[in-house]
Amino acid sequence: YLDPFWTTVVEQNGTGHEAALITSPEYAMKRLLAAGFEKIYDLGPCFRNGEPWDGTHDPEFLLIEWYRRNADTEALMNDTEEMIRFVARAIESKIVTDTFPKFRRLTVRDAMKQYANMDLDAVLENRDALARVAREHHQTILETDTWDDLFFKIFLSEVEPHLGWNADHTKLQPTFLYQYPLSMAALARKDPQNPAYAMRVELYIGDLELANGFAELSDPEEQRKRFEEEQALRKNLGKKVWSVDERFLASLPNMGNAAGIAFGVDRLVMVLLGADSINDVVPFPARERFMRHEKALLKESEGR
């Protein structure tokens, strides 16, 4: 679903090469794992176009992403919780140290049952069954809606708003949401205990989703199949489609049982400072830059 910033890299002789700013360093880092690295991280800017300017997104944002061999989603949750507590203690943020109990861990299945009174197992991979449930939840159903579309209509309206809060919505309750339906696996491997689900985890604090991680898929044939499905989806959505990264696929068998997570640094700063908008914590927010420029142009035109 992501839209990169596309550009052309031009050699001195005029030869052009299509390229894009990275939306995440994920592919490159997994190739480093496959090359023999054990524990690696990247801290730097990433870029995504077409995101909503709603106070939680900016076209340029700071991401820390880390991977290690012989790890799973349990290890990712432990790493992430400890990192946040370490940072909070270092800056003496009482928002975290005084109010955060042990981070909650909740499966997607349990979250759907708790907040939407929905039996996820009963509708897995059954669009018609999920459509009936969605109608019961007063959702509008379109013929073009996929299973995932219907799931998110319920999830985004009835489940996600509660995940990062305590029961009465008065205090932050950091929550790891894990074990996603297999159709949402992305680059995560199947759960060996329940192959209808994937070993994927996300972290919510308040109204913010801060992290997305996987126990990484290392089967190149399964990953190729998912890439091809994603290409078809992007084409159907009218988005740009690019070729499968063959070097990435070739490296997967050498990656081992690795796990990795991408974590939004700007959003953590928002939580620690109690900021309402990402525009208050990034150095040069896009909204300020472009809106100011447009206002200046409007003022100049009115002066004429």
TAHU-V258951 format. One record per run of one state. SS is the DSSP state (alpha for helix, beta for strand, coil for the rest). FROM is the first residue (numbers start at 1). LEN is the number of residues. If there is no record, write none. Layout:
# TAHU-V258951
SS_FROM_LEN + SS_FROM_LEN
This chain:
# TAHU-V258951
coil_1_2 + beta_3_1 + coil_4_2 + beta_6_5 + coil_11_5 + beta_16_5 + coil_21_5 + alpha_26_9 + coil_35_4 + beta_39_9 + coil_48_1 + beta_49_1 + coil_50_10 + beta_60_9 + coil_69_4 + alpha_73_18 + coil_91_3 + alpha_94_4 + coil_98_6 + beta_104_4 + alpha_108_9 + coil_117_3 + alpha_120_4 + coil_124_3 + alpha_127_10 + coil_137_10 + alpha_147_17 + beta_164_2 + coil_166_6 + beta_172_1 + coil_173_2 + beta_175_7 + alpha_182_3 + coil_185_3 + beta_188_1 + coil_189_1 + beta_190_2 + coil_192_2 + beta_194_13 + coil_207_1 + beta_208_9 + coil_217_3 + alpha_220_17 + coil_237_9 + alpha_246_9 + coil_255_4 + beta_259_6 + alpha_265_9 + coil_274_4 + alpha_278_3 + coil_281_5 + alpha_286_18 + coil_304_1
